């Protein structure tokens, strides 16, 4: 099964870590990394007519220097209805502010809020859990519409 992840994080090391952990779990996984939310959003819009170019999962850092992850979420909410399938979003942030957590979880397509400073083992466990859930569900781009 070919899962496609978008990782949106301005930290190159974080993106590399996600990429390595995901591909270590399953070499068939495709990872597209972005260090800029505007570029990621433009890519989603450019691919919105094609199921093949769309990610199955989006991991978003909320603390971005160019444009906040919050603004990205608001803009994603506007275009989400026009995408070929809903894209579940997993938020990562160094913030442990309860207000941020509640605000993030308020978006209907946000599935989880993860503290960015979690230990490597916890990060690996989270990513493996995420992949296992998707594989166990027989997840493919064609079934995302029915999944959420």
N, C-alpha and C positions, 0 to 999 in steps of 0.2 A: 504494500500500500504506500503510495507516495503522498505524504502529508507535506504541505507547504506552509512554512512559518514566515511571517514578517516580524523582524525584531527591530523596533524603533528605539534607539538609545544612542545618545551622543558620546558615550564612553566606548571607545574602540575595544578595550579589554573585556568589557561586559558582553559586547556583541560577539566577540571571539569565543568567550566562555560558553555562551548559549549555543553557538554554532557547534563547538566541539562536543559538548554534552549531548546535544540532539543527534548529531551524526554518529557519535559513539554508540548510542542506543540503537540507531537504525540508519544505515548508510543510504537508504532510499529517501530519507527526509531531505527536502529542499528548504534552504534557509536564505531569505533575502534580507539583508541588513540595511538600515537607513540610519544616518546620524542627524537627520533633519526631518521634522514632522511635515513640513510643506512638501518636500520631495516625495515622502511616503504617501501623502494624501493625493498628490498629483498622479502618482503611479496607480493608486486605486481607481481614480477617476478614469485614467487612460485605459485601464483594463476592465472597466465595469461591464463591458459588453461581452466579455469572454470568461467563461468558467475556468479555462485553463490557466489564465494569468493571475487568478485571484488566490489569495492565501486562505488556508483553512483555519489558521489561528494567528492572532496578532498579539504580540507582547509589546507593551508600551511603557516607556519610562515617563513618568509625569514631570520630572524636573529637567526640562530641556532649555538650553539657552536661547535658541532661535524663536521658538514659539512653544508655549507650554503644552504639555500633554492634555491639559484641560481643554484648551482651545481645539486641539486635534479631535478630542472626544465629541465636542459640540458640533464640529464640522462633519465628523463621521456620522453622527446621528442624522444629519440632514440628508446625506447621500445613501445611507444604509438601505433605504427602501428601494433604491434603484440598482443595487448590486445584485448579481445573479444568485447569491445565497448570503444569508447572514454570517457575519464574521465575529466569532466570540473573541473578546478582548481580555487579556490578563494584564493587570496593571502592576508595574514595579516602581517602587519609590523608596527613598531614604526617609520619608516622612512617616512618623508614627502618630501624627495628629489624628484623633478620632474624627474630626470634621472632614479631613481629607479622605479618610477611609469611607465614611458615610457618603460623601459626595461622589466618590468613585463608584461605589456599589449602587448608587442611584440610577446610573445608566443601565438600561435593560440588557444591553449586550455585554456588559462587564461581568465576567464570571468569578474573578478572584482578585484580591489586592495582596500583593506580596511585598514584604519589606526587603528592599534592595540589599541591605547589609547582612542578609542571612548567610550563614556559613555555607561553604561550598557543598557539603554533603546535603544540606537542606535544599539548596538550589537543584542539585542533581536529583534528589528524591522528588521534588516538585515536577521537574521536567519529565522524569520517567513516569510519574503518575499521570501527567497530562497525556503523554503519548499512549500509555497503556489504556487509559480510558477511551481514547479515540480509536485505537486499534480494536479493542474489545467490542466496541460498539459497531465495528465494521464501517467505520467512518470513511466517507469519501466525499468529494465535493458534491456529488449528486444527492447525498442524504442530509446535508446541512440544513436544508429547508425543513425537513421533518424533525431534525434533532432539537431545534430551539423553539 
